Amino acid sequence: MYDSPEELLNRIRLGEDTTLELKAVHLRGDRVAAPHREALADEIAAIANTADGVIVLGVDDTTRDISGIPVDRLEAVERLVYEICNQSIDPPVFYRAYRMELPDETGTLRPVLKLDVPRSLFVHRSPGGYFRRQGSSRREMPPEALARLFQQRSQARLIRFDEQAVPNTSLDDLAEPLWRRFVRDTAGDVRTILQKLSILRVDDAGVLRATVAGILMCATRPELSLKNASITCVRYRGRTPDANYQQDAQEITGPLDQQVVDAFAFVRRNMSVAALKAPARADLPQYDERAVFEALVNTVAHRDYSVTGSRIRLFMFDDRLELYSPGPLPNTLTVDSIALRQSTRNELIASLLAKCPAPDQAERSFMMDKRGEGVPIILNNSERLSGRKPDYRLVDDAELVLTIWAAQPPASDDAAPDDHAAEDPTPDAPTNPDAPTGVDAAQATTAQATTAQDDTTPRSRGGQSDTDAPDPGHARWLAALYQLVENGDTQRAADRIFERIDGLLERRAFADCDDLLNIVDVGRLDTFSLVSFLAASLAGAAELPSRPDLYRRTERRLRELAPDRADRLLAGLRGTTAGTTAG
């Protein structure tokens, strides 16, 4: 509350009320003489027992003058607050302390300490007893009010935050196509069904409201009700965050499952893919896509949505990816045990994500499986690719940061990047010692690097039977192919398809080729690439069991992309395998 100095000053000028308490700070030697420890404890507990509030230390409550706190004594005052909240109040009160500077009547900036005290789920007793806030004063609660508050708070603690009602919302704030995904019984009353799913809940005033999970999963713009329900994505050139070298940026909003998909696309769009030439063509992406997907799902599912003023942040650098998740680890989970134990902060959100289909690259059917395998996949797959295990760290017990290190291409003639080709910087461009050369390196196409490799990459001929081990590079090769299609480089994409499949068939690597046909995502190909897959594999159709299914998937896709040309494009491409049909 009152996060900016201007907003806080305006509130101070209006004086104290239910949500604002002002206290001047007086020092005597090395100790804080005022406010008195027990009096301040009563004020803090009263706010926690009533509603979200702010206490500003360093402002006179009578004159509203900004008296401030000496800079060298801020630490002592903050230590006093910590001791009061943890030792003088039972149970301890959660708070956040912010050091700010406010101008006094002469315009001189004075340090003050702002304490944000949220409405608690517990009833707190301070040295003077049980207090609540009424107007600008604290009042001791009579027995009947105290009994009622204990009853309300004990019930509230049984409701997880993602199941709590969001003020000023209703069923109208939810999009029907989004909540219909979770409703199986369409015959009953919609409101009753959504209440059973905890997507709607009756609040304390008896009004039917959308829950936190309902807004996050079923609202097209959840940030309108939950301001920090979004992901900030930035790709920086170099290894340090610098707005002058911001290569790409996107503010991702929408329901959580769509946020995951869009953030995943941001990473794929901004990561480099190196091309290895020997012994056979293979692609080396910077990050393991399955690990990135798991990290994104875990972040949106387990972040603390009760933390205000902070959102998920995804930063990409030349050597790493950083993912910031607001809130500490849930329950007794630690950074050291995160890969060994399972603990869910938002059970309802996790259960709804488990019903949302996942993109093909996720290698699973739904967004979440709730088996606790996400973190081991992130750690193991990423280390296998880059040779370096990702790092989890907790910042100020308030934010979890995951760092995934980028795979580096081998420093030899057998590797060359498919993008970020080096260019000479323009004359007027600033020089960033950490950034790769070339102001337009981020937009460089893959044409020059890959064309040179395509002309020199040796093809193995003969000698390999279909019983040899499958090619481990299919996933990386497909990732690079999809990127070419997305960039509109259709001719290059077709050339790479023929090169890949021709090479596999010439080596009689039929199992490898069949694997490729089985896992290709036709939904990410254009018309030219779809036809190229069928045409290139036609010569080996009799040896490729997956080709009939590829034909059927391709036919459906072509009828979506080019319904008036589909029959002509498919003519002669069905193949001769027994049972191959276009059905």
LUMDREN-83067 format. One record per residue (C-alpha): x, y, z; residue number from 0. Coordinates in nm, 2 decimals, decimal comma, always signed. Layout:
residues N
X:Y:Z:NUM $
...
END
This chain:
residues 583
+0,00:+0,00:+0,00:0 $
+0,11:+0,36:-0,07:1 $
+0,41:+0,23:-0,26:2 $
+0,53:+0,56:-0,42:3 $
+0,66:+0,86:-0,21:4 $
+0,40:+1,08:-0,37:5 $
+0,11:+0,85:-0,28:6 $
+0,24:+0,81:+0,08:7 $
+0,28:+1,18:+0,12:8 $
-0,07:+1,24:+0,01:9 $
-0,20:+0,99:+0,27:10 $
+0,01:+1,14:+0,54:11 $
-0,13:+1,49:+0,48:12 $
-0,48:+1,35:+0,53:13 $
-0,38:+1,20:+0,87:14 $
-0,43:+0,87:+1,04:15 $
-0,72:+0,64:+0,98:16 $
-0,79:+0,26:+0,99:17 $
-0,52:+0,18:+0,75:18 $
-0,25:+0,44:+0,84:19 $
-0,06:+0,49:+1,17:20 $
+0,22:+0,75:+1,21:21 $
+0,49:+0,74:+1,47:22 $
+0,78:+0,98:+1,54:23 $
+1,11:+0,82:+1,63:24 $
+1,31:+0,96:+1,92:25 $
+1,66:+0,83:+2,01:26 $
+1,84:+0,83:+2,34:27 $
+2,20:+0,73:+2,31:28 $
+2,21:+0,39:+2,14:29 $
+1,85:+0,30:+2,20:30 $
+1,51:+0,39:+2,06:31 $
+1,33:+0,58:+2,33:32 $
+1,00:+0,62:+2,13:33 $
+0,78:+0,47:+2,02:34 $
+0,77:+0,25:+2,32:35 $
+0,81:-0,12:+2,24:36 $
+0,48:-0,24:+2,40:37 $
+0,28:+0,05:+2,25:38 $
+0,41:-0,02:+1,90:39 $
+0,34:-0,39:+1,95:40 $
-0,02:-0,31:+2,03:41 $
-0,05:-0,09:+1,71:42 $
+0,10:-0,36:+1,49:43 $
-0,12:-0,64:+1,63:44 $
-0,44:-0,42:+1,60:45 $
-0,38:-0,37:+1,23:46 $
-0,31:-0,74:+1,17:47 $
-0,63:-0,82:+1,35:48 $
-0,83:-0,57:+1,14:49 $
-0,72:-0,50:+0,78:50 $
-0,42:-0,43:+0,56:51 $
-0,25:-0,13:+0,70:52 $
+0,07:+0,08:+0,70:53 $
+0,28:+0,22:+0,98:54 $
+0,52:+0,50:+0,90:55 $
+0,81:+0,55:+1,15:56 $
+0,97:+0,89:+1,13:57 $
+0,65:+1,10:+1,10:58 $
+0,49:+1,29:+1,38:59 $
+0,13:+1,17:+1,43:60 $
+0,01:+1,51:+1,56:61 $
+0,17:+1,77:+1,33:62 $
+0,23:+1,52:+1,04:63 $
+0,58:+1,66:+1,00:64 $
+0,84:+1,44:+0,84:65 $
+1,10:+1,42:+1,13:66 $
+1,28:+1,13:+0,98:67 $
+1,53:+0,87:+1,12:68 $
+1,91:+0,92:+1,10:69 $
+2,05:+0,70:+0,83:70 $
+2,29:+0,54:+1,07:71 $
+2,00:+0,44:+1,30:72 $
+1,77:+0,29:+1,05:73 $
+1,92:-0,05:+1,12:74 $
+1,85:-0,02:+1,49:75 $
+1,49:+0,09:+1,43:76 $
+1,43:-0,20:+1,19:77 $
+1,58:-0,44:+1,44:78 $
+1,34:-0,32:+1,70:79 $
+1,05:-0,38:+1,47:80 $
+1,17:-0,73:+1,40:81 $
+1,20:-0,81:+1,77:82 $
+0,85:-0,67:+1,84:83 $
+0,68:-0,87:+1,57:84 $
+0,85:-1,19:+1,66:85 $
+0,89:-1,17:+2,03:86 $
+0,62:-0,93:+2,17:87 $
+0,33:-1,05:+1,96:88 $
+0,17:-1,40:+1,97:89 $
+0,17:-1,55:+1,72:90 $
+0,43:-1,35:+1,54:91 $
+0,31:-1,10:+1,28:92 $
+0,42:-1,10:+0,92:93 $
+0,53:-0,76:+0,78:94 $
+0,74:-0,60:+0,52:95 $
+0,97:-0,31:+0,59:96 $
+1,07:-0,05:+0,32:97 $
+1,32:+0,23:+0,36:98 $
+1,20:+0,55:+0,19:99 $
+1,29:+0,92:+0,17:100 $
+1,02:+1,18:+0,21:101 $
+1,07:+1,56:+0,19:102 $
+1,02:+1,76:+0,51:103 $
+0,87:+2,11:+0,52:104 $
+1,19:+2,26:+0,38:105 $
+1,22:+2,01:+0,10:106 $
+1,50:+1,82:+0,26:107 $
+1,47:+1,44:+0,21:108 $
+1,44:+1,25:+0,54:109 $
+1,47:+0,87:+0,57:110 $
+1,16:+0,70:+0,71:111 $
+1,07:+0,33:+0,76:112 $
+0,74:+0,21:+0,61:113 $
+0,59:-0,11:+0,75:114 $
+0,33:-0,29:+0,55:115 $
+0,12:-0,51:+0,78:116 $
-0,13:-0,73:+0,60:117 $
-0,46:-0,86:+0,75:118 $
-0,36:-1,18:+0,92:119 $
-0,52:-1,52:+0,90:120 $
-0,46:-1,54:+1,28:121 $
-0,57:-1,35:+1,59:122 $
-0,28:-1,18:+1,75:123 $
-0,22:-1,10:+2,12:124 $
+0,01:-0,81:+2,21:125 $
+0,14:-0,70:+2,56:126 $
-0,18:-0,50:+2,62:127 $
-0,42:-0,77:+2,51:128 $
-0,63:-0,83:+2,20:129 $
-0,67:-0,51:+1,99:130 $
-0,84:-0,41:+1,67:131 $
-0,83:-0,09:+1,47:132 $
-1,12:+0,15:+1,48:133 $
-1,07:+0,47:+1,28:134 $
-0,73:+0,61:+1,38:135 $
-0,72:+0,44:+1,72:136 $
-0,68:+0,09:+1,86:137 $
-0,95:-0,06:+2,08:138 $
-0,94:-0,37:+2,29:139 $
-1,18:-0,63:+2,17:140 $
-1,47:-0,73:+2,39:141 $
-1,51:-1,10:+2,45:142 $
-1,79:-1,15:+2,20:143 $
-1,60:-0,97:+1,92:144 $
-1,29:-1,17:+2,01:145 $
-1,48:-1,50:+1,99:146 $
-1,63:-1,41:+1,65:147 $
-1,29:-1,31:+1,52:148 $
-1,13:-1,64:+1,63:149 $
-1,41:-1,83:+1,46:150 $
-1,36:-1,63:+1,13:151 $
-0,99:-1,66:+1,12:152 $
-0,99:-2,04:+1,21:153 $
-1,22:-2,10:+0,91:154 $
-1,01:-1,88:+0,68:155 $
-0,70:-2,07:+0,76:156 $
-0,86:-2,38:+0,61:157 $
-0,90:-2,21:+0,28:158 $
-0,59:-2,19:+0,06:159 $
-0,51:-1,86:-0,10:160 $
-0,59:-1,98:-0,45:161 $
-0,94:-2,08:-0,32:162 $
-1,01:-1,74:-0,16:163 $
-1,27:-1,51:-0,31:164 $
-1,14:-1,21:-0,51:165 $
-1,33:-0,88:-0,42:166 $
-1,54:-0,71:-0,68:167 $
-1,56:-1,01:-0,91:168 $
-1,84:-1,24:-1,03:169 $
-1,91:-1,51:-1,28:170 $
-1,92:-1,23:-1,55:171 $
-1,55:-1,19:-1,51:172 $
-1,48:-1,54:-1,63:173 $
-1,49:-1,64:-1,99:174 $
-1,72:-1,93:-2,06:175 $
-1,49:-2,11:-2,31:176 $
-1,22:-2,11:-2,04:177 $
-1,43:-2,24:-1,75:178 $
-1,61:-2,49:-1,97:179 $
-1,28:-2,67:-2,00:180 $
-1,32:-2,79:-1,64:181 $
-1,69:-2,86:-1,64:182 $
-1,79:-3,22:-1,72:183 $
-2,16:-3,21:-1,61:184 $
-2,32:-2,95:-1,83:185 $
-2,68:-3,04:-1,72:186 $
-2,66:-2,88:-1,37:187 $
-2,67:-2,52:-1,25:188 $
-2,35:-2,36:-1,37:189 $
-2,29:-2,16:-1,05:190 $
-2,33:-2,46:-0,83:191 $
-2,09:-2,66:-1,05:192 $
-1,83:-2,39:-1,04:193 $
-1,86:-2,36:-0,66:194 $
-1,79:-2,73:-0,63:195 $
-1,48:-2,68:-0,84:196 $
-1,38:-2,38:-0,62:197 $
-1,38:-2,16:-0,92:198 $
-1,65:-1,95:-0,75:199 $
-1,70:-1,90:-0,38:200 $
-1,94:-1,71:-0,16:201 $
-1,75:-1,44:+0,04:202 $
-1,81:-1,31:+0,39:203 $
-2,09:-1,08:+0,27:204 $
-2,28:-1,37:+0,11:205 $
-2,19:-1,26:-0,25:206 $
-2,08:-1,51:-0,51:207 $
-1,73:-1,42:-0,62:208 $
-1,46:-1,57:-0,85:209 $
-1,17:-1,73:-0,66:210 $
-0,81:-1,65:-0,72:211 $
-0,77:-1,97:-0,92:212 $
-1,09:-1,90:-1,11:213 $
-0,95:-1,56:-1,22:214 $
-0,61:-1,70:-1,30:215 $
-0,74:-1,99:-1,51:216 $
-1,07:-1,87:-1,65:217 $
-1,04:-1,49:-1,70:218 $
-0,90:-1,36:-2,03:219 $
-0,73:-1,08:-1,85:220 $
-0,66:-1,19:-1,49:221 $
-0,43:-0,89:-1,44:222 $
-0,73:-0,67:-1,41:223 $
-0,83:-0,84:-1,08:224 $
-0,48:-0,96:-0,97:225 $
-0,24:-0,70:-1,09:226 $
+0,08:-0,91:-1,08:227 $
-0,07:-1,21:-1,26:228 $
+0,17:-1,19:-1,56:229 $
+0,51:-1,28:-1,68:230 $
+0,77:-1,02:-1,78:231 $
+1,01:-1,16:-2,05:232 $
+1,33:-0,99:-2,16:233 $
+1,61:-1,11:-2,39:234 $
+1,93:-0,91:-2,32:235 $
+2,24:-0,92:-2,54:236 $
+2,54:-1,00:-2,34:237 $
+2,56:-1,13:-1,98:238 $
+2,42:-0,84:-1,78:239 $
+2,08:-0,67:-1,77:240 $
+2,10:-0,35:-1,96:241 $
+1,80:-0,17:-2,11:242 $
+2,03:-0,04:-2,39:243 $
+2,10:-0,39:-2,50:244 $
+1,75:-0,52:-2,48:245 $
+1,70:-0,75:-2,78:246 $
+1,34:-0,86:-2,72:247 $
+1,07:-0,80:-2,46:248 $
+0,72:-0,92:-2,40:249 $
+0,46:-0,88:-2,12:250 $
+0,27:-1,20:-2,11:251 $
-0,09:-1,20:-1,98:252 $
-0,39:-1,42:-2,01:253 $
-0,49:-1,75:-1,83:254 $
-0,20:-1,93:-1,67:255 $
-0,18:-2,22:-1,92:256 $
-0,17:-1,97:-2,21:257 $
+0,10:-1,77:-2,02:258 $
+0,31:-2,09:-2,01:259 $
+0,27:-2,15:-2,39:260 $
+0,35:-1,79:-2,47:261 $
+0,66:-1,77:-2,24:262 $
+0,78:-2,11:-2,39:263 $
+0,75:-1,96:-2,74:264 $
+0,95:-1,65:-2,62:265 $
+1,23:-1,88:-2,51:266 $
+1,23:-2,08:-2,83:267 $
+1,22:-1,76:-3,04:268 $
+1,52:-1,62:-2,86:269 $
+1,75:-1,91:-2,81:270 $
+2,03:-2,00:-3,05:271 $
+2,06:-2,34:-3,22:272 $
+2,41:-2,45:-3,32:273 $
+2,45:-2,69:-3,61:274 $
+2,70:-2,98:-3,57:275 $
+2,84:-3,12:-3,89:276 $
+3,01:-3,45:-3,80:277 $
+2,96:-3,74:-3,80:278 $
+2,60:-3,65:-3,91:279 $
+2,41:-3,33:-3,91:280 $
+2,26:-3,25:-3,57:281 $
+2,14:-2,94:-3,39:282 $
+2,24:-2,82:-3,05:283 $
+1,99:-2,57:-2,89:284 $
+2,10:-2,35:-2,60:285 $
+1,83:-2,50:-2,36:286 $
+1,65:-2,83:-2,33:287 $
+1,29:-2,75:-2,43:288 $
+1,13:-3,00:-2,19:289 $
+1,33:-2,86:-1,90:290 $
+1,23:-2,50:-1,99:291 $
+0,86:-2,61:-2,01:292 $
+0,87:-2,78:-1,67:293 $
+1,03:-2,47:-1,52:294 $
+0,76:-2,24:-1,66:295 $
+0,48:-2,47:-1,54:296 $
+0,63:-2,50:-1,19:297 $
+0,67:-2,12:-1,17:298 $
+0,31:-2,03:-1,25:299 $
+0,17:-2,32:-1,05:300 $
+0,37:-2,26:-0,73:301 $
+0,44:-1,89:-0,71:302 $
+0,29:-1,70:-0,42:303 $
+0,00:-1,50:-0,56:304 $
-0,06:-1,33:-0,23:305 $
+0,27:-1,14:-0,28:306 $
+0,18:-0,80:-0,42:307 $
+0,41:-0,57:-0,62:308 $
+0,60:-0,86:-0,78:309 $
+0,54:-1,08:-1,08:310 $
+0,72:-1,36:-1,26:311 $
+1,02:-1,25:-1,45:312 $
+1,20:-1,44:-1,73:313 $
+1,54:-1,30:-1,83:314 $
+1,76:-1,45:-2,11:315 $
+2,12:-1,37:-2,15:316 $
+2,39:-1,50:-2,38:317 $
+2,50:-1,76:-2,13:318 $
+2,19:-1,83:-1,91:319 $
+1,82:-1,81:-1,85:320 $
+1,69:-1,67:-1,52:321 $
+1,34:-1,73:-1,39:322 $
+1,22:-1,53:-1,08:323 $
+0,92:-1,67:-0,89:324 $
+0,76:-1,44:-0,62:325 $
+0,74:-1,59:-0,27:326 $
+0,94:-1,83:-0,06:327 $
+0,94:-2,20:-0,09:328 $
+0,61:-2,35:+0,05:329 $
+0,59:-2,53:+0,38:330 $
+0,92:-2,68:+0,50:331 $
+1,07:-2,72:+0,15:332 $
+1,43:-2,59:+0,11:333 $
+1,65:-2,52:-0,19:334 $
+1,85:-2,84:-0,09:335 $
+1,55:-3,06:-0,08:336 $
+1,35:-2,92:-0,37:337 $
+1,45:-3,20:-0,60:338 $
+1,37:-3,47:-0,35:339 $
+1,04:-3,36:-0,20:340 $
+0,70:-3,25:-0,33:341 $
+0,51:-2,96:-0,18:342 $
+0,23:-2,77:-0,35:343 $
+0,13:-2,42:-0,25:344 $
-0,16:-2,38:-0,49:345 $
-0,35:-2,71:-0,49:346 $
-0,64:-2,58:-0,69:347 $
-0,43:-2,42:-0,96:348 $
-0,22:-2,73:-0,99:349 $
-0,53:-2,95:-1,03:350 $
-0,67:-2,72:-1,30:351 $
-0,34:-2,71:-1,49:352 $
-0,34:-3,09:-1,48:353 $
-0,66:-3,07:-1,70:354 $
-0,51:-2,83:-1,96:355 $
-0,35:-2,99:-2,27:356 $
+0,02:-2,93:-2,31:357 $
+0,20:-2,83:-2,64:358 $
+0,37:-3,11:-2,84:359 $
+0,72:-3,00:-2,73:360 $
+0,64:-3,07:-2,37:361 $
+0,64:-3,45:-2,43:362 $
+0,33:-3,50:-2,22:363 $
-0,04:-3,48:-2,26:364 $
-0,13:-3,22:-1,99:365 $
+0,04:-2,92:-1,84:366 $
+0,10:-3,09:-1,50:367 $
+0,12:-3,45:-1,39:368 $
+0,15:-3,37:-1,01:369 $
+0,40:-3,66:-0,96:370 $
+0,68:-3,43:-0,85:371 $
+0,90:-3,51:-1,15:372 $
+0,94:-3,15:-1,27:373 $
+1,25:-3,04:-1,08:374 $
+1,45:-3,36:-1,15:375 $
+1,37:-3,31:-1,52:376 $
+1,48:-2,95:-1,51:377 $
+1,81:-3,04:-1,33:378 $
+1,90:-3,36:-1,52:379 $
+1,80:-3,26:-1,87:380 $
+1,97:-2,92:-1,85:381 $
+2,29:-3,06:-1,71:382 $
+2,29:-3,33:-1,97:383 $
+2,28:-3,06:-2,25:384 $
+2,50:-2,79:-2,11:385 $
+2,72:-2,98:-1,87:386 $
+2,63:-2,76:-1,58:387 $
+2,35:-2,82:-1,33:388 $
+2,09:-2,54:-1,29:389 $
+2,10:-2,33:-0,97:390 $
+1,81:-2,26:-0,73:391 $
+1,86:-1,98:-0,48:392 $
+1,63:-1,80:-0,25:393 $
+1,66:-1,42:-0,23:394 $
+1,57:-1,26:+0,10:395 $
+1,34:-1,55:+0,17:396 $
+1,10:-1,37:-0,06:397 $
+1,18:-1,48:-0,42:398 $
+1,30:-1,81:-0,57:399 $
+1,54:-1,77:-0,86:400 $
+1,62:-2,06:-1,11:401 $
+1,92:-2,02:-1,33:402 $
+1,95:-2,26:-1,63:403 $
+2,29:-2,24:-1,81:404 $
+2,31:-2,23:-2,18:405 $
+2,48:-2,50:-2,38:406 $
+2,79:-2,37:-2,56:407 $
+2,86:-2,50:-2,91:408 $
+3,20:-2,69:-2,95:409 $
+3,48:-2,45:-3,03:410 $
+3,57:-2,62:-3,36:411 $
+3,50:-2,61:-3,73:412 $
+3,23:-2,88:-3,67:413 $
+2,99:-2,63:-3,52:414 $
+2,84:-2,30:-3,63:415 $
+2,55:-2,10:-3,49:416 $
+2,23:-2,11:-3,69:417 $
+2,15:-1,76:-3,57:418 $
+2,31:-1,46:-3,40:419 $
+2,56:-1,44:-3,68:420 $
+2,84:-1,19:-3,60:421 $
+2,84:-0,86:-3,78:422 $
+3,04:-0,55:-3,75:423 $
+2,86:-0,29:-3,53:424 $
+2,72:+0,01:-3,69:425 $
+2,94:+0,33:-3,65:426 $
+2,70:+0,49:-3,40:427 $
+2,61:+0,19:-3,20:428 $
+2,72:+0,18:-2,83:429 $
+2,98:-0,08:-2,73:430 $
+2,88:-0,34:-2,47:431 $
+3,18:-0,55:-2,37:432 $
+2,95:-0,83:-2,26:433 $
+2,73:-0,83:-2,57:434 $
+2,80:-1,01:-2,89:435 $
+2,92:-0,79:-3,18:436 $
+2,66:-0,66:-3,42:437 $
+2,37:-0,44:-3,33:438 $
+2,14:-0,65:-3,55:439 $
+2,28:-0,99:-3,45:440 $
+1,95:-1,08:-3,29:441 $
+1,77:-1,05:-3,62:442 $
+2,04:-1,22:-3,83:443 $
+1,89:-1,51:-4,03:444 $
+2,03:-1,86:-4,03:445 $
+2,10:-1,85:-4,41:446 $
+2,47:-1,78:-4,43:447 $
+2,59:-2,01:-4,15:448 $
+2,37:-2,31:-4,24:449 $
+2,41:-2,28:-4,62:450 $
+2,78:-2,31:-4,58:451 $
+2,73:-2,62:-4,36:452 $
+2,47:-2,77:-4,60:453 $
+2,73:-2,75:-4,88:454 $
+3,00:-2,92:-4,68:455 $
+2,83:-3,16:-4,45:456 $
+2,93:-3,51:-4,54:457 $
+2,66:-3,78:-4,58:458 $
+2,72:-4,13:-4,46:459 $
+2,63:-4,38:-4,73:460 $
+2,54:-4,74:-4,66:461 $
+2,66:-4,97:-4,38:462 $
+2,40:-4,88:-4,12:463 $
+2,11:-5,11:-4,07:464 $
+1,77:-5,03:-3,92:465 $
+1,87:-5,20:-3,60:466 $
+2,13:-4,94:-3,51:467 $
+2,06:-4,69:-3,22:468 $
+1,81:-4,41:-3,31:469 $
+1,95:-4,07:-3,40:470 $
+1,95:-3,86:-3,08:471 $
+1,93:-3,54:-3,27:472 $
+1,57:-3,55:-3,40:473 $
+1,43:-3,31:-3,13:474 $
+1,71:-3,06:-3,19:475 $
+1,68:-3,09:-3,56:476 $
+1,30:-3,04:-3,55:477 $
+1,34:-2,73:-3,33:478 $
+1,56:-2,57:-3,59:479 $
+1,32:-2,67:-3,86:480 $
+1,02:-2,52:-3,69:481 $
+1,22:-2,20:-3,65:482 $
+1,29:-2,18:-4,02:483 $
+0,92:-2,23:-4,09:484 $
+0,83:-1,96:-3,84:485 $
+1,08:-1,73:-4,01:486 $
+0,92:-1,79:-4,35:487 $
+1,23:-1,96:-4,49:488 $
+1,03:-2,23:-4,67:489 $
+1,29:-2,32:-4,92:490 $
+1,56:-2,38:-4,66:491 $
+1,31:-2,58:-4,46:492 $
+1,23:-2,80:-4,75:493 $
+1,60:-2,85:-4,84:494 $
+1,67:-2,96:-4,48:495 $
+1,38:-3,20:-4,48:496 $
+1,51:-3,37:-4,80:497 $
+1,87:-3,37:-4,67:498 $
+1,77:-3,53:-4,34:499 $
+1,53:-3,80:-4,48:500 $
+1,75:-3,88:-4,78:501 $
+2,05:-3,93:-4,56:502 $
+1,86:-4,16:-4,33:503 $
+1,72:-4,37:-4,62:504 $
+2,06:-4,39:-4,79:505 $
+2,20:-4,53:-4,47:506 $
+1,91:-4,76:-4,43:507 $
+1,84:-4,61:-4,09:508 $
+1,47:-4,69:-4,13:509 $
+1,40:-4,70:-3,75:510 $
+1,55:-4,35:-3,72:511 $
+1,35:-4,22:-4,01:512 $
+1,03:-4,37:-3,88:513 $
+1,09:-4,21:-3,54:514 $
+1,12:-3,87:-3,72:515 $
+0,80:-3,92:-3,90:516 $
+0,62:-4,02:-3,58:517 $
+0,73:-3,72:-3,37:518 $
+0,71:-3,43:-3,63:519 $
+0,44:-3,18:-3,53:520 $
+0,25:-3,11:-3,86:521 $
+0,07:-2,82:-3,69:522 $
+0,40:-2,63:-3,69:523 $
+0,47:-2,68:-4,06:524 $
+0,36:-2,48:-4,37:525 $
+0,22:-2,63:-4,69:526 $
+0,56:-2,66:-4,86:527 $
+0,72:-2,84:-4,56:528 $
+0,43:-3,08:-4,52:529 $
+0,45:-3,19:-4,89:530 $
+0,83:-3,21:-4,86:531 $
+0,80:-3,46:-4,57:532 $
+0,57:-3,68:-4,77:533 $
+0,77:-3,65:-5,09:534 $
+1,10:-3,72:-4,92:535 $
+0,97:-4,03:-4,74:536 $
+0,79:-4,17:-5,04:537 $
+1,10:-4,37:-5,15:538 $
+1,11:-4,56:-4,82:539 $
+0,73:-4,59:-4,76:540 $
+0,74:-4,96:-4,75:541 $
+0,99:-4,96:-4,46:542 $
+0,83:-4,68:-4,26:543 $
+0,53:-4,79:-4,04:544 $
+0,46:-4,44:-3,92:545 $
+0,41:-4,30:-4,27:546 $
+0,04:-4,38:-4,31:547 $
-0,03:-4,19:-3,99:548 $
+0,19:-3,90:-4,11:549 $
-0,01:-3,90:-4,44:550 $
-0,34:-3,88:-4,24:551 $
-0,21:-3,60:-4,02:552 $
-0,07:-3,41:-4,32:553 $
-0,40:-3,45:-4,51:554 $
-0,60:-3,30:-4,23:555 $
-0,35:-3,01:-4,19:556 $
-0,34:-2,94:-4,56:557 $
-0,72:-2,92:-4,57:558 $
-0,70:-2,66:-4,30:559 $
-0,42:-2,46:-4,47:560 $
-0,52:-2,49:-4,84:561 $
-0,86:-2,67:-4,87:562 $
-0,89:-2,59:-5,24:563 $
-0,54:-2,73:-5,32:564 $
-0,51:-3,02:-5,08:565 $
-0,61:-3,30:-5,33:566 $
-0,37:-3,17:-5,59:567 $
-0,09:-3,14:-5,34:568 $
-0,15:-3,49:-5,21:569 $
-0,17:-3,65:-5,55:570 $
+0,08:-3,93:-5,59:571 $
+0,22:-3,89:-5,23:572 $
+0,02:-4,16:-5,06:573 $
+0,28:-4,43:-5,09:574 $
+0,26:-4,81:-5,14:575 $
+0,27:-4,94:-4,79:576 $
+0,00:-5,19:-4,72:577 $
-0,29:-5,03:-4,53:578 $
-0,18:-4,68:-4,62:579 $
-0,49:-4,47:-4,67:580 $
-0,59:-4,11:-4,65:581 $
-0,88:-4,18:-4,42:582 $
END
